Every structure is written in structure tokens, then in C-alpha cells.
Amino acid sequence: MIETIAYIIREIIKYYQNFALADIFVKVLILTPAFWIEFPWYLYMTISCILYKIYKKPLKEDSKFSPHVGVIITAFRESERDILRSLRTVIHQEYDGIIEVVTIFDTRRKTNLLKKIRIPNKRIIKIIDKNYRGGRASSLNMGLKILSREAKIVVALDADTSLDYDAIKHLVIPFKNPEIIAVSGNLYVRNKKESLVTRLQHIEYIISITLSRIALSYLGTVNNISGAYGAFRREFLEKLYGWDSGTAEDLNLTNRLKIISSIYENSKLAFVPESVAHTSVPSTWSALFKQRQRWDGDLVWIFYKKYRRFLLPTLLKPTEYLLFINHNLLLQFVMPCAMVIYCIYIWLKYGLTALITINIFIFSVYELWTAIFFLIYLSLYCKDIEEELPFLLVLPLYPIYNWILRIHALKAYLDDLLLDLHRYSGYVPKWISKRLHY
């Protein structure tokens, strides 16, 4: 192993001796898709995240604005401990208004949760067991029907997701603006210290959720209202007849909200980084790949099969269309394909040594961006810097982790295009999957 590494280093040195550095850099800048697709977005993220902190007015509570909030907690295989934790963090929110909680079990499940919690004033809890499994979307739609008509703001929450005690207070503030039709909360990794895989996902959530959605909020939109934690103006949910059946019900609903926002011209989607929820992520590589197989396959189903019309600029607002082209088409679909084609091209045209040399340079630039994003998070958005400092040791591995996930994403895209595997992920019952139409 040591001899192999030494050989690679010697070959790289020889390569640098034979070719001018400037020539290598020019080839990299011209050929690598990262410099044309990804790094401009990173530059925008960096600038907007700094400006957001400087110029964004702090969220102000309004004692006169405490709308009745309905929270739908969907449960299936989660443990009773997780469900109780989620319930307790909701009913003990520092919020003056009424919070009505409907917990839906997507199967018949005998439970005595109500006997294990103390219900404070202005809190209402309903526990519902379904006779047959219908998937998360059916649970959400049932919860929407069960919520009282007074609940004007509807929050969707996973049963293994818990909230900071000021989360809902922050989440409802944007709804004072009648133009806001949906709000995405912030998601942190609860089990971030469990393994190397969870540590890397913690960094991923910071970059792809916290910082990325702050950047998108400048455009008056977000890429997705996460199914784990998001809020909606009820009248718009009912205009859309709730959630569609099938997988990726959160992204599906977000796309439908974007379509309806092009009809209601002033309507917007928002992101509130101060409203924090904590969720558990896969702790092993096999569990992570299984999760991303479904997530990435769902992207093909949503954007290629169900919403191909998004390729036409007439359906969305200009900002939403640009977001779709950049975020969903280029970064998520084109980038993994371009990476593989680029590496094969460099290998065949310039040899293995050139491929290694150029990729070392590209990875070093990715390392720099990762460090910049993490420092922005530490200095501007982090609540506990001492807790986050140990994650600096994991930063050098993040570009490799990101590269592995992109190769796996390409596999998931091909699997879903050729085999339609999203139907058989187990996320929804087979009898529903077979009835899905594009």
C-alpha cells in the first residue's frame, strides 16, 4: 500500500515536471463541470449567507399574532420513545396560541400515549390508528381532515423529529405576511456523533439545508418544504386537495405550490433558519445508501416523469424556473453524469496520472468551499461553537463523501429510469404504488 502511494506521488511529480502548471490549470478550468455548474452556485451561497446575517431583520414576535396551529405527526415504525419525544416537544412549545396535535399511526397499533404525557393549557392532542396502511400522504390527508377548522397553519412533522422549544413561535412569524403560503423549518442531525456517517451527514445538512435554503430565501423560494418539518397555509393546502399519494410527497407538494404561486403572483415560499427541528439520520453506509436510493430515485419520478412540464418556462415564475434549471436539473442530474464523463475523458486523453493530478486539485477546491461554508456557519449561525469544533476533523472527508453520494445518485437515476424502482422502495404500500399515474 505504501509503495503504491509512493509510486503515485512520484508519477505526479514527473507529470508536473513535464507540463507547465498553467497548462494543467487551464485544462481543469475549461473541462471540469464543477467550475461551470457548481462553483458559481457556491459563490452565490457564500455571498447571500453573509448578507442575510448582516441585513436580515431579526424575527419579532407579535403578541397579537398567535394563530391556531395544527400539527400532524405521522408515525409508522418509530419507537414509542421517539413518538413521545416528538409529542412532548410540540405540546411544550413556548407559544401563546393554541396548538392542536393529531398523531396518525399508519397501521393499527395499540398505544397508551395519552396516559404518559401531561397536556398543558391551550394544547389539544388526538391519537388516531388507521385500519389499513396507506402511506404517509394518506396519513397527512387524514390529519388535515381531522384538524379543527380553526387551525389556519398546518405543520407536518415526522414522528422521529423533535423541535426546539421556540421552533413553532419562529415558524409562524412569516405567515403574518399574507404572501407567504408555506415555510420550511431548519433541520439538524440529532445523532450526529453516533458514527462517521452521521458526522458527514451533519455537515451535509448544514450546507444543503441551512445555508443553501438561506441563499434560496433571497429569491423568495426554497427547493423543498421538507416532509420532516414544514408549515403550510391551510387554505392553499385545501386548494390543492392535500398531499398526493406516492413517494416524495413533500417535493411533490412543493412543486404544486410553486405552480399555484405562478397563479397567485405575489405568493412566496420562505425559510426560517431560527426554527429548528432535530431528526435522526442513518448511522451506517448501507442504511444511508438505501435511503438515498429512494430519495434520488424519487427525483427522477418527480421531475422527469411527473413534472416534465417544468422544462417549459411558461409554467413557473422566472425565479422558480431558474431554480429548477440550476438546482434540480444541473446540480442534481447533470452534475453526476458530467463528473463520470469528465473523469473518463481525462483518463483516456491524458492518462491516469493526469486524472489523479487534476482530481487532487479539484478536491482541494472542494475542501476550500467546505471550509468556507463551515466557518460561515460557525461564525454566523451556530448556537454552540464548542460542540461543533470537533467536526472540523471530518471536513477533509466531506468532498469524498459528496463524490461517493453523487456516483450512487447516478446509479439510482438509472435504476429508476430503467426499472422504475421507486415504486418498490417500501415507502408506500404496493397496492398504492401500482396505481400511481404520471
N, C-alpha and C positions, 0 to 999 in steps of 0.2 A: 504493500500500500504506500509506504514512504517512498519507495523507488519510483512508483508511478507518479506521485505528486512531484517529486524532484524532476522527473522527465518532462512533465507538463510545463513546469516553471522554466526549465532550460529552453524548451521549444518556443515559449512565449518571448523569452529574452532574444532568441535568434530572430524571431519574427519582427520584433521592434528594431533590431539592428539592420534588417534587410529593407524595411519600409519606413518612410517618414511618418512621424506621429500625425502630422497634419493630414496626410493621405488617409490614415485609418479613421480619424475623426470625421472627415468629410464623408467617407463611406457610411459611417454609422448614422450621421445626421440625415443623409439622403435616404437611406434604405430602411432604417428601423421604424416600425409603425408607432412605437411609443412616443417619438418626438413629434409626430403629426397628429396623433389621435388622443393620447393620454396626457402628456405633459402640459399642453395648453389648458386642459381642464384643471390640472393640479395647480397651475399658476393662478387661475381664477379662484379656486378654492382658498388658496393662501391669502390672496388679497381681500376677498369678501369676508373671510372669518375674522381677520384683523379689523376691518372696517365695521363689521357687525358689532364687535365689542366696544369700539370707540363711539359709534354714532347711534347705536340702538338704544332707545329709551327703555329704562327698566320697567318691568311689568308692575303695574299699580293695581292694587286691589280696590274694588268698588263695593262698599257695603250694601249699596242699593242693587247690585247685580249679583245675585246668587240664585241662578235658575235651578229648577228641579232637574237633577241629573239622574239618568237611568244607566246602570252598569250591567252589561250582560257578560257573565263569566261562563265560558264554555269548558266543559270537562269531559274527558273520556277515560284515559288510563292513568291519569295523575293520581298520586297518592293522597290519602286524606290529609296528611300533614301539609302537603303543598296547597291543597284547596283551602284549608283553614288559614294558612298564612296569607293567601291572596285575599280571602274574605275579610280577615281582621285588618289588613292594611287599607282596605276600601272603607269599611264602616267607621274606622277611627281616623278618617281624614280631618285635617284642620280646615274645614269648610263649613260655612254658616248655613248653607242651603240644605235642602232635602236630597239625600242620596238613596235611591231605590235600587236594590241589587237583586237580579234574577240569575240564579245559578242553574244551568241546564246540564244534566248528565245525558250524554248521547247513548244511553243504554239504561236498562232497568238496573238500578243499584241501590240497595238498601243502605240508608245512612241516617245518622242522628246528629248531623252537623249543628242544627239549631240548639241542641242541648249543650253544645260545647263552646258556644260563644255568647257573650253578653252584648245585647243590642242597645246602643246609645240612643238618645233622643234624635229625632229627625232622620232616623235610618230605618229602612224597610228591607226585609230580606225574604225572598221566596226561593224555595228549593224545588226543582222540577225534575222528575225522571221521565225519560221518553220510553215508550214501549218497544220501539224499534230503532236501530241505529240508522241515522240519515245523513251523517256528516256534519262538519262544523257549520256550514252555511245554513242547514236546516235548523240547527240549534240557535243560531243568531236570529233567524227569522221568527222562530217561536218566541224567543225572548223579547223581540220587538213588539209582537202582538200582546204579550203578557204585561209589558210595562204600562203603567197608567198613562193616560193622555197628558197628564201634567208634565211628564218628562220630556222636555224640549231638546235636551242634549243627550245623545246616546253614546256611551263609551263601550267599546268592545275590548274584552280582556281575556287572555288565556288563563287557565286555572293554575298554571305553574309560574305565573307572573305576579310579582308583588310591587307595590307602589311606595315611593317616599310619601311621608305624611302630608306634604304640601303639594302633591302631584296634581290632584283634581282642581285645587284652587288656582294653580297656574294654567291648567289646561283649558278652563272655561273662559279665561280673560279675553282671548282673541275673539270669542263669539259676541262680545259687545259690539264689534263691527259687523253689521248685517251682511257685508260682502263675503265674510268667511263662512264656508259651507262645511269644511272638515279640517281637523287639526291632528297632526301627527305628534305623539309624545316621543320622548327620548328613551332609548333602550340601552341599559348597561348589562354586562355579563355578571351574574351573581356568583357563579362558581369559577371565577377567573383564575384562582390559584390552584385549581384541582390537578391540572396536568399541563404539559407543554402545549397541547392542542387548545385548551381553554385560554391559555395566556395569549396565544396568537389570535384567537377569535376576539379576545378583549381589545386588542389593538385594531383589528378589523372593524369592530363595531364603532370604535372611536372615530376612525377615518371615514367609513362608508355610511354611518348613520349620523352621528353627532355633527361632524364637520361638513360632510357632504350636504346634509339637509339644511344646515345653516346657509351654505352657499346658494342652494336652490331657493331658499326662502326670499332671497333678494329678487328673484324672478316672479315671486308671488305664487309659487307652486312647490310641490315635493314629488319625488319619484314614486313614492308609495306610502299609503297610510297603513302602517304595519298591523297585521292581524293580531299581534300580541298586545298592542296598546295603541288605540286611536279613538278619536271622538268625531261625531257627526251631528250636523243639524238635522233633527228628526224629519222635518218637512221634506228635505231633499232625499233622505233615505226612502221615504214613502213614495215620493215621485218616481223613484227607480224600482219600487216594489222590493226593496231589501237586497239581500245578497243572492247572487246566482249560485246554483248548485255546482259542485265540481271542486277541483283543486285550485289553489291560488285565489281563493275568494277575496282576499284583501286587495291584491293587484287588479283583479277583475273589477271590483267596486271602484277602486281609484280611477281606472280608465273610464268607467261610465260617468263618474263625477266630472272628469275632465271634459267629456263630451257635452254634458249638460251645462258646464260652465261656459262653453262657447255659445250656448243659447242665452244664458243669463250673463251678459257680457262682463259685469263687474264682480262676479263671484270668484273667489280665490280659495286655494288650499294653503294652510300655514303649518309651521313647525315651531314648537316651543321647547328649546333645549333645557329650560329650567324644570319642566315637568318630567320627572324621571321614574321609569319603571325598571325592575330588575328581573331578568329571565335566565333560566339555566340553558346552557348550550352543550352539545355533545362533547364528551371528555376523551373519546378515543378516535383514532383515524377512521376506523371502519364505520362508526356511528356518524362521523362528520360526512364521509363520502356518501352514505345512504341519504342523509338529509339533503345534501347539495344535489344529488341525483334527482330528487323530486323538485327542489327549487329551480334548478336550471332547466329541467325538462318542462316545468310549468311555464317558463319564459317562452319556449317555443310554442306551446299550446296557446298562450295568451296573445303573443304579438304576431306570430307567423300564421296561425290557424284561425284565431278568433277575431283579431283586430288588425287584419292586413290593411284595412282601410286607412289606418294611421299613416301609411306611406303617402297618402294623398294630403297635401297641406290644407285642403278645404274643410276638414273635419274638426281640427283643433285650432285653438288660438295660436298666434305666431310663436309666443314663448313656449307653449306646450309642445308645439311641433319641433322646435329647435331642441328642446329637452329630449324628445323621443328620438330624434336623429342622433344626438350626441350620446345620451345616457343608455338608451335601450338598444339602438342599432349599432353604433360604432364601438362603445366601450364594452358592451356585453356580448355582442355577436361577432362583429368584425374583428375585434382585437384578438381573441383566442385563435381564430383562423389565421390572421395575419402573422401572429407570433410563430406558429408552426411553419408556415410557408417561408417566412423570412429566415428562420434557422436552417431549413433545408437548402434554401438558395445560397446562403453564405457558405455552408458546408461544401456544396457541390462546386461552387465557383471559386472560392478562396481557400478551401481546406479546413480541416478540423482545428488547426492552431488559430487561424483567423476567427473561426466561430467562437472558440473559448475566449480569445482576447477581447473581441467585441462584446461578448456577453458579460464579461467581467466589468467592462466599462459601463454597460447599460445597467447592470445590477448595482454598481456603485452610485449611479444617479438615482435609482430607485431608493437606495439606502438613504441618500441625502433627503429626498422628498419625505420619506417615512419619518426621519429625524425631525424635519421641519414641522410636519403635522403634529407629531407627539409633543414637541416643545410649545407649539401654539396651544394645544390642549392643556398642557401643564400650567402654562403661564396665564391663560385667559379663562379657561372653563373648568378646570379641575377643582373639586372641593377639598380634596385631601391629597396634597402633593406627596407626602411621605409614603402613603400607601401605594402610589403609582410609580415611585422611583425604581423599585426592583424590576419593573417591566422594561427599563432601558436595556437590560441584558438580553432581552428577547428581540429587540428591534432588528439586529443584523439578520435574523432568520426570517423576518416578515416578507421581504421580496421573494424568497424561495417558496415560502408558504403560498403567497399570492400566485406565483407561477404554477405551482402544482394544482391549485384550485382551477386555474384557467384551462389547463390541459384536461382536467376532469370535466370542466364545463363543456368543452368541445365534444368529449365522449357523450355526455348527457344530451347535447343537442342532436347528435347523430342518432342516438338511441331513440329519441322521441320522434325525430323526423321519419325514421325508417320503421320503427317498431311500435310507436305510439305508447311508450311505456308509462307515461304519466297516469294513464287510466288504471294501472295495476300497482300503484305505489302503496295502496292500503290506506291512504289518507281519507278516502271516501269509500263507502260500500260499493261492491262490484255492480249491484243492481242499479245504482245511480250512474256509475261510470259508463255503463253500456248504453245509457240513454242520452248521454251528452251529445249535443249537436254543435257544429261550428257555424 
